[in-house]
Amino acid sequence: MTNERKIWEAAMLLVRQHGVAAAEVARREARKRRSAEEELTRFVWCWIARLTTELLRSAPAAHERVH
């Protein structure tokens, strides 16, 4: 399993557990990781926050294609 897939799965789990608050939960976790030692962890939480926002969006953006 790729790391990208694991991150998507983490985002989906967060949405299942926290619903519409999932993106804020992920952003809060990212803010907690401010030290240099936790830079990669912070990056991952920011990525998860972006994905949860995408998952919760009700409609595609105007520039996105829909299959």
N, C-alpha and C positions, 0 to 999 in steps of 0.2 A: 504494500500500500504506500502511495506517495505521501510526502508531507503535506502537499496541497490538499489531497483528499482528506487527510486527518484534520486539517484546519476547517474544511467545509463541514465535516462531521461534528466538530466542536461547535461551530456556529449553529448548526441545526439543533444540536442538543440544548444549547443555550436558549434558543427560541422556544423549544418545547418546554423547558423548565421555567422561563421567565416571560414568555409571550412578548408583548410590545415593549417591555422594559429591557429586553435582551441586549440591545445595542448600548444602552446606558450602563448596564452591568459590565460589559466588555470594556467600555471606555474608562470606567472606574478602576478596573483591574490594570489597565494600561497606565493610568496615572500613578498607581502605587509603585510602578517599576521605574523609578527615576535614576537609579544608580547606574554607573557604567557597566557593572557586572551583570545587570539585568536588561541590557539594551536589546538583546535578541528576544527575550520574553516580552518586553514592551512592544516590539515590532509585531510579534505574533498576535498579541491582544488587540493591537490597532487593526490588523488584518481581519481578525474575527469580528471586530466592531463594524467594519465596512461590509463584511459578508452578511451579518445579521440585519443590517439596514437594507441590503439588497433582498434578502429573504422576506422581509416584512413589507416591502413595497407592494402596493396593491396593483400597480399598473406599470408597464415598461416606460422608460423615458422616451421622449419624442424621437430621438436619434437612434434608438435601438430597433433591431429587426426582430420580428416575432415569427417563429416557424410554424 
